[in-house]
């Protein structure tokens, strides 16, 4: 049987996604070379199919220029190939955006079947990581360094924040996908249920407070927010964050209720850390590090507001949005934000259906929370620019939305 170009492209896209979400594939360089090869093969087939015959779209051109500027700045800053490769999250963002731009022109059906595969793979690594956390609760936070000890964990299928945060970003869409699949595709429903169990199990045991809040905020927005404006959803999420923090500190009954609910999980540990910080006035180490990192980013933005610090200064490394603005200025920050939120914004513009609007707004909230309060590694880019629209497409097809 002869493979079609579209099938080869589908295999390339699938590998690219699996490479970003599978801990063992993030270790050895051979897997990165394979990912690069998949990008090259996909591009060659796209050229053969005439995708670029009429030139490239304006947004694609700006994205490529942004990536080229990042390469130049990284070389001027470091002067080495490794220095350039450190910005891999930007390159993956641009590559994923170009793939999204291609498939949104009526080609999403060529990627049918990818979502269940991705969810099964994620469920497997969620389970292996959560199980490992039972014996060593500190593992998830240890997998942030590039050393042999970290690689030993990753080869065993144990992931860190690069495993949980991409799932948090797409979780509102997955909840709707799961509900819709119950009536339309029972196989997908079973797969979604397996993923949901392992996702919640891992989320509550990993100890990532931002991930817990972002996932909860996205779910709440999905249930209660009905307006079209995304700014209202973001403001509610900020208000919810402040309200939860205040309630944990000053409302004893609320705090004790949460401690009982999350007893034995890392969430309870984080609540106790917060209380210790409020009582002693001394922030726990990770909180101190974050405050300093945000301060460095804001200082760099104020010092170089328009052109950014470029090779002269950069952010603190704990806020994707603030760090990007600090390093690449207002224009670079705008381009980054535009790419990160491209999928929900595109679907809100293309579909006037209230349900699609609600799902898109709910998706924007966890992405915004994570992008503001945490870094966004390359692991996240395929999820928010390729898996997220595939979830939308299934929902639109099953629900017959227009």
C-alpha positions in Angstrom: 0.0 0.0 0.0 1.4 3.3 -1.0 1.4 6.1 1.6 0.0 9.4 0.7 1.8 12.6 1.4 -0.9 13.6 3.9 -0.4 10.3 5.8 3.4 10.9 6.1 2.7 14.4 7.3 0.3 13.0 9.9 3.0 10.6 11.1 5.4 13.5 11.3 3.0 15.6 13.3 2.2 12.7 15.7 5.9 12.1 16.4 6.5 15.8 17.0 3.7 15.9 19.6 4.8 12.7 21.2 8.4 13.9 21.4 7.3 17.0 23.3 5.1 15.1 25.9 7.1 11.9 26.4 9.8 12.1 29.1 12.1 9.4 27.6 12.1 11.1 24.2 13.4 14.3 25.8 16.7 12.8 26.9 18.9 11.7 23.9 19.8 13.9 21.0 18.7 11.2 18.5 15.1 11.9 19.3 15.6 15.6 18.7 17.2 14.9 15.4 14.2 12.7 14.5 11.9 15.6 15.5 13.9 18.0 13.3 13.7 15.5 10.5 10.0 15.2 10.8 9.7 19.0 10.5 11.8 18.9 7.4 9.8 16.0 5.8 6.5 17.8 6.7 7.7 21.0 5.1 8.9 19.3 1.9 5.6 17.6 1.4 3.7 20.8 2.2 5.8 22.5 -0.6 5.0 19.7 -2.9 1.3 20.1 -2.1 1.5 23.7 -3.1 1.0 25.2 0.3 3.6 27.9 -0.2 2.9 28.4 -3.9 1.0 31.7 -3.2 3.5 32.9 -0.6 3.1 32.8 3.1 0.5 34.4 5.3 1.2 37.6 7.1 1.1 36.1 10.5 3.5 33.3 9.4 5.9 35.9 8.0 5.9 37.8 11.3 6.4 34.6 13.3 9.4 33.6 11.1 10.9 37.1 11.5 10.4 36.8 15.2 12.2 33.4 15.3 15.1 34.8 13.1 15.5 37.7 15.5 15.6 35.3 18.5 18.4 33.3 16.7 20.4 36.5 16.0 20.0 37.8 19.6 20.9 34.4 21.1 24.1 34.2 19.0 25.1 37.7 19.9 24.5 36.9 23.6 26.1 33.4 23.7 28.1 33.1 20.5 27.5 29.3 20.5 25.1 26.8 19.0 24.0 25.7 22.5 23.1 29.3 23.2 20.9 29.4 20.2 19.3 26.0 21.0 18.4 27.3 24.5 15.6 29.2 22.9 14.0 26.0 21.6 10.7 26.9 23.1 10.4 29.9 20.7 11.3 27.8 17.7 8.8 25.1 18.7 6.2 27.9 19.1 6.8 29.2 15.6 6.9 25.7 14.0 3.7 24.6 15.8 2.0 27.9 14.6 3.0 27.2 11.0 1.6 23.7 11.2 -1.6 25.1 12.8 -1.9 27.7 10.0 -1.7 24.9 7.4 -4.3 22.6 8.9 -6.8 25.3 9.8 -7.3 25.8 6.0 -9.6 22.8 5.9 -7.1 20.0 6.5 -7.8 19.0 10.2 -9.5 15.7 9.1 -6.1 14.5 7.9 -5.1 14.4 11.6 -8.1 12.4 12.8 -7.2 9.9 15.5 -4.3 11.8 17.0 -6.1 13.0 20.1 -6.9 9.5 21.6 -3.3 8.4 21.0 -2.0 11.5 22.7 -4.3 11.1 25.7 -3.3 7.4 26.1 0.4 8.3 26.1 -0.2 11.1 28.6 -2.2 8.8 30.8 0.7 6.3 30.8 3.3 8.9 31.8 0.9 10.5 34.3 0.5 7.1 36.0 4.2 6.3 36.0 5.1 9.7 37.4 2.3 9.7 40.1 3.3 6.2 41.2 7.0 7.3 41.5 5.9 10.3 43.5 4.4 8.0 46.1 7.9 6.7 46.9 9.8 9.9 46.4 7.6 13.1 46.6 10.4 15.3 45.4 10.9 13.7 42.0 8.6 16.0 40.1 10.5 19.1 41.2 13.9 17.5 40.6 13.3 17.1 36.9 14.2 20.6 36.0 17.9 20.2 35.6 19.9 18.9 32.6 22.0 16.3 34.4 22.4 12.5 34.4 20.3 12.0 37.6 17.4 13.8 35.9 17.8 11.7 32.7 17.6 8.5 34.8 14.2 9.5 35.9 13.0 10.6 32.5 14.2 7.3 30.9 11.8 5.6 33.3 8.9 7.6 32.1 8.8 10.1 35.0 8.0 13.6 34.0 8.1 17.0 35.6 6.4 20.3 34.9 6.9 19.7 31.2 4.4 16.8 31.5 1.7 18.4 33.7 1.5 22.0 32.5 0.7 21.2 28.8 -2.2 19.1 30.0 -3.4 21.9 32.3 -3.5 24.3 29.3 -5.8 22.0 27.3 -7.8 20.5 30.2 -11.0 22.7 29.7 -11.3 21.5 26.1 -10.7 17.9 27.2 -13.5 18.1 29.7 -15.9 19.2 27.0 -14.4 16.6 24.6 -15.0 13.9 27.2 -18.6 14.9 27.7 -19.3 15.1 24.0 -17.6 11.8 23.3 -19.9 10.0 25.7 -22.8 10.5 23.2 -20.7 10.2 20.0 -17.7 8.0 20.4 -17.5 5.5 23.3 -13.9 4.5 22.5 -12.8 8.1 22.9 -14.9 8.4 26.1 -13.1 5.4 27.7 -9.7 6.9 26.6 -10.8 10.3 28.1 -11.8 8.7 31.4 -8.5 7.0 31.7 -6.7 10.2 31.0 -8.9 12.2 33.5 -8.2 9.8 36.3 -4.4 9.8 35.8 -4.3 13.6 35.2 -6.1 14.4 38.5 -4.1 11.8 40.4 -0.8 13.3 39.1 -2.0 16.9 39.5 -2.7 16.5 43.2 0.5 14.7 44.0 3.1 16.6 42.0 3.1 19.7 44.2 2.7 22.3 41.4 0.5 24.9 43.0 0.2 27.0 39.9 -0.9 24.0 37.9 -3.6 23.2 40.4 -4.9 26.7 40.4 -4.7 27.1 36.6 -6.6 23.8 36.1 -9.2 24.7 38.7 -9.6 28.2 37.2 -10.1 26.8 33.7 -12.7 24.4 34.9 -14.6 27.1 36.9 -14.6 29.4 33.9 -16.0 26.6 31.7 -18.9 26.1 34.2 -19.8 29.7 35.1 -18.5 32.1 32.5 -20.9 32.8 29.6 -19.8 36.2 28.2 -17.9 36.7 24.9 -15.1 38.9 26.3 -12.0 37.0 27.4 -10.9 39.9 29.6 -13.8 39.3 31.9 -12.7 35.7 32.3 -9.1 36.8 33.0 -10.2 39.3 35.6 -12.4 36.8 37.3 -9.5 34.3 37.4 -7.3 37.0 39.0 -10.0 37.8 41.5 -10.5 34.1 42.2 -6.7 33.8 42.9 -6.7 36.7 45.3 -9.9 35.5 47.0 -8.5 31.9 47.5 -5.2 33.3 48.9 -7.1 35.6 51.3 -9.5 32.8 52.3 -6.6 30.4 53.0 -4.9 32.9 55.3 -7.9 34.5 57.1 -10.8 31.9 56.9 -9.9 29.0 59.2 -13.0 26.9 58.3 -12.2 27.1 54.6 -8.6 26.3 55.1 -9.4 23.3 57.3 -11.9 22.1 54.7 -9.3 22.1 52.0 -6.7 20.4 54.2 -9.2 17.6 54.9 -10.1 17.2 51.2 -6.5 17.2 50.1 -5.1 15.3 53.1 -2.0 13.3 52.1 -1.4 15.2 48.9 1.1 17.9 47.9 -1.7 20.4 47.8 -2.0 20.2 51.6 1.7 20.7 51.9 1.5 23.9 49.8 -1.4 25.2 52.0 0.7 24.6 55.1 3.7 26.4 53.5 1.5 29.4 52.7 0.3 29.6 56.3 3.8 29.4 57.6 4.8 32.2 55.3 1.9 34.4 56.5 2.6 33.7 60.2 6.4 34.1 60.2 6.7 36.8 57.4 9.4 34.7 55.8 8.6 33.3 52.4 9.2 29.6 51.6 12.3 29.2 49.3 10.3 28.6 46.1 8.1 31.6 46.8 11.1 33.8 47.4 12.7 32.7 44.2 9.6 33.5 42.2 9.2 37.0 43.7 12.9 37.7 42.9 12.4 36.4 39.4 9.3 38.5 38.7 11.2 41.5 40.1 14.1 41.0 37.7 11.7 40.7 34.7 9.9 43.9 35.7 13.1 45.8 36.2 14.4 44.7 32.8 11.1 45.8 31.2 11.3 49.2 32.8 14.9 49.6 31.8 14.4 48.5 28.2 10.6 49.0 27.5 10.6 49.2 23.7 13.5 47.2 22.3 14.0 44.8 25.3 17.2 43.8 27.0 18.2 41.7 23.9 21.7 40.3 24.6 22.3 42.9 27.4 19.6 41.8 29.9 16.8 39.3 30.3 14.1 38.3 32.8 14.1 36.2 35.8 13.0 33.0 34.1 9.7 32.4 35.9 7.2 34.2 33.7 7.0 33.4 30.0 5.2 36.7 29.2 7.3 39.0 31.4 10.5 37.4 30.4 9.8 37.6 26.7 8.9 41.3 27.0 12.0 41.9 29.1 14.2 40.3 26.5 12.6 41.2 23.2 10.7 44.4 24.0 7.0 45.3 23.4 7.0 44.1 19.8 8.6 40.7 20.7 6.3 40.3 23.6 3.2 41.1 21.5 4.3 38.5 18.9 4.9 35.9 21.5 1.5 36.5 23.1 -0.2 36.5 19.7 1.3 33.1 18.9 0.6 31.5 22.3 -3.1 32.5 22.2 -3.5 31.9 18.4 -5.8 28.9 18.6 -8.6 30.0 21.0 -8.5 33.5 19.4 -8.8 32.0 15.9 -11.7 29.8 16.8 -13.5 32.6 18.6 -13.2 34.7 15.4 -14.3 31.9 13.0 -17.1 30.5 15.1 -19.8 32.7 16.6 -21.3 29.7 18.5 -21.6 30.5 22.2 -20.4 27.1 23.2 -17.2 27.5 21.2 -16.7 30.9 22.6 -17.1 29.5 26.2 -14.6 26.7 25.6 -12.1 29.1 24.0 -12.3 31.6 26.9 -12.0 28.7 29.4 -8.9 27.5 27.5 -7.3 31.0 27.5 -7.5 31.3 31.3 -5.1 28.4 32.3 -2.7 29.4 29.4 -2.7 33.0 30.7 -2.1 31.9 34.3 0.8 29.6 33.4 2.3 32.1 30.9 2.2 34.9 33.5 3.4 32.9 36.6 5.6 30.3 35.0 7.9 29.6 32.1 6.6 27.8 29.1 9.0 25.1 27.9 8.9 23.7 24.4 6.9 20.7 25.7 3.8 23.0 25.8 3.8 24.4 22.2 2.4 21.4 20.3 -0.3 20.9 22.9 -1.6 24.5 22.7 -1.2 24.9 18.9 -1.9 21.4 17.6 -3.7 19.2 20.1 -6.0 22.0 21.3 -7.5 22.7 17.9 -7.9 19.0 17.3 -10.0 18.8 20.5 -12.0 21.8 19.2 -12.5 20.1 15.8 -13.8 16.9 17.4 -16.3 18.9 19.6 -17.5 20.9 16.6 -18.0 17.7 14.5 -19.7 15.7 17.3 -21.9 18.6 18.4 -22.5 19.9 14.9 -21.6 23.4 15.9 -21.3 26.2 13.4 
